[in-house]
Structure formats: structure tokens, C-alpha cells
Amino acid sequence: MLDCELYCVIYTSTRRKIRMRFKNNLHHAAAEDRR
């Protein structure tokens, strides 16, 4: 049970981090295209 909870927490935090990084990269690419 503890392992499952820990995995869930790590998975969600990692996904959030990846999504933020992806969003930032996407925004940066769009800004570069506009220039």
C-alpha cells in the first residue's frame, strides 16, 4: 500500500514537472518563431 502511494506521488509530481517543461519549451519555440 505504501509503495503504491509513493509511486502515485512520484508519478504525479514527475508528470507535472514534464508538463511544465514541455509548456515552457513550446512557449519558447513559439516566441522564437514570432521573432
Wavefront OBJ file of the C-alpha trace (Angstrom):
o trace
v 0.000 0.000 0.000
v 2.784 2.431 0.935
v 4.726 1.628 -2.231
v 1.635 2.273 -4.338
v 1.037 5.623 -2.637
v 4.674 6.625 -3.006
v 4.636 5.642 -6.680
v 1.458 7.653 -7.191
v 3.016 10.759 -5.626
v 6.251 10.439 -7.587
v 4.353 9.766 -10.822
v 2.087 12.798 -10.444
v 4.933 15.138 -9.477
v 7.070 13.907 -12.368
v 4.204 14.323 -14.814
v 3.598 17.852 -13.575
v 7.289 18.676 -13.989
v 7.398 17.224 -17.500
v 4.217 19.084 -18.471
v 5.625 22.386 -17.155
v 8.900 21.866 -19.022
v 7.015 20.919 -22.196
v 4.813 24.013 -21.902
v 7.859 26.247 -21.391
v 9.633 24.723 -24.386
v 6.509 25.141 -26.505
v 6.184 28.790 -25.455
v 9.879 29.407 -26.153
v 9.603 27.840 -29.600
v 6.547 29.966 -30.413
v 8.368 33.120 -29.296
v 11.367 32.183 -31.451
v 9.103 31.637 -34.472
v 7.446 35.013 -33.966
v 10.778 36.854 -33.964
l 1 2 3 4 5 6 7 8 9 10 11 12 13 14 15 16 17 18 19 20 21 22 23 24 25 26 27 28 29 30 31 32 33 34 35
